[in-house]
Amino acid sequence: MITLYDLAFQEDRRPSPFVWRAKFALAHKGLPWTAVPCGFTEKDKIAFAGSQTFPVIKDGEAAVKDSWVIADHLDKAHADRPLFKSEMARSYALFVAGWVDTQVHAVLFPLVVADLVDRVRPEDKAYIVESRGKRIGTTDFAAFQARAREKGVTAFRAVVEPARRVLKVQNFLAGDHPAYPDYALMGAFMWARIVSPLSLLEAEDPVHAWRERMLDLYDGMGRKAKAA
Ligand SMILES: N[C@@H](CCC(=O)N[C@@H](CS)C(=O)NCC(=O)O)C(=O)O
């Protein structure tokens, strides 16, 4: 059985976009796992893997950190139902993951940062206020988020245009069936959904319809997760 070290917020919310990539990858491959909830200030639980971030997995003797390395590990260690069916598929997945990390998360983070800070475990509050405060240059998260939302939702809808173009003509970023590119982008939507009630997409947006399909995958794994 694989153990997945997962970042936990208040009321056992599990918003980490990178952990969601790992969860979707495990579900895609039909691999069961046990999750170990960890707070931001419980990095000692993942020290065995030499990691300061989540996700980490323990798969038999292997300790693996970083969502992308985990995906590669899963395909090597468990050949069935590959995440990457070809070198080109793997390259496309890496490209989408990089786009989400650098563009989608960058636009999303200011839109939900105050909601996120509000939902961390009380024991992690001081850590998150200091670390995220440094990142945005203020600890007045509510004012920062309100300002970001003046133009940010429009900017967010614009940044996902590359995905929209694909989803206008097919059901998933990977084609007829979901695969890692879908999991990489869906991680960002899970993050937003779990920390914030903010409405990001218009109902008629093809990205909205895709997100609904993604929420239904694997027995509604995403939909069942505690949302904001
Ligand atoms: N490149 C890493 C990034 C993982 C990451 O940044 N995880 C965040 C949670 S979303 C984290 O664990 N942060 C710990 C912290 O901020 O102290 C991956 O893909 O796994």
The ligand as a Gaussian input file, in Angstrom:
#p B3LYP/6-31G(d) Opt

LIG

0 1
 N        7.513000      21.155000      -6.994000
 C        6.765000      20.630000      -5.866000
 C        6.012000      21.757000      -5.199000
 C        5.251000      21.277000      -3.977000
 C        4.757000      22.422000      -3.116000
 O        5.176000      23.581000      -3.267000
 N        3.877000      22.094000      -2.177000
 C        3.391000      23.084000      -1.227000
 C        1.918000      22.879000      -0.935000
 S        0.906000      23.286000      -2.312000
 C        4.074000      22.886000       0.098000
 O        4.229000      21.762000       0.544000
 N        4.482000      23.974000       0.755000
 C        5.103000      23.871000       2.035000
 C        5.345000      25.228000       2.635000
 O        4.966000      26.233000       2.038000
 O        5.894000      25.244000       3.720000
 C        5.839000      19.508000      -6.345000
 O        5.470000      19.517000      -7.530000
 O        5.519000      18.596000      -5.565000

